[in-house]
Every structure is written in C-alpha cells, then in structure tokens.
Amino acid sequence: MGYFYGVFVKDLDITPLIKALPVIPIERDNMHITIAYIGDRRPSQEVDDRVGISLSSIPCFRVKLGQLMLLPSTLKPRYWL
C-alpha cells in the first residue's frame, strides 16, 4: 500500500469516460489528485502534523483537468486519474 498527500475531488462526474476505459474505477468518495507520493512507508505523525499546518491556510481552489493517466501503466491499469 502506498502513502500520499492529495486533494479530494468533488462534483466531477466522469462515469461515461471510465466505462469506456479498461480500468477498475475507484469509489467516487476516494477520487483525488495526488500532490506528493510518499512511498510504502507511512509518514510519521510529526510529518503529518507539519503538512496539515502548512496546508491549513490555503483556501479552496478550482482545478481544470487536462490529461488522463492510467497507472501503473497503460497496458495494465489499476487506477485512473
């Protein structure tokens, strides 16, 4: 299992697109954009606390998505973004 810091995505319906791709979709409540992939080792509580404090002052924002990536590869995708 990998650990990452990310931003949840709300109000995005790409169900028709996902049905057309050879992927296993993630649950709608887990849709996110990964900001930083940490790896397979869980970050310490101190790191989590520092990241939380750093990000707490950033207001909500909108993002325009422009490219779809199939991970870990286009030949054997497991996740979609």
FENTA-V314210 format. One record per backbone hydrogen bond with DSSP energy under -0.5 kcal/mol. CO is the residue of the C=O (numbers start at 1). NH is the residue of the N-H. Records with the same first field share a line. If there is no record, write none. Layout:
CO = NH  NH
This chain:
3 = 38  39
5 = 35  36
7 = 33
8 = 10
12 = 14
14 = 18
15 = 19
16 = 20
17 = 20
18 = 21
21 = 23
23 = 25
27 = 30
28 = 31
31 = 9
32 = 34
33 = 7
36 = 5  38
39 = 3
40 = 42
44 = 48
45 = 49
46 = 50
47 = 51
48 = 52
49 = 53
50 = 54
51 = 55
52 = 56
55 = 58
57 = 59
63 = 65
69 = 71  81
71 = 78  79
79 = 71
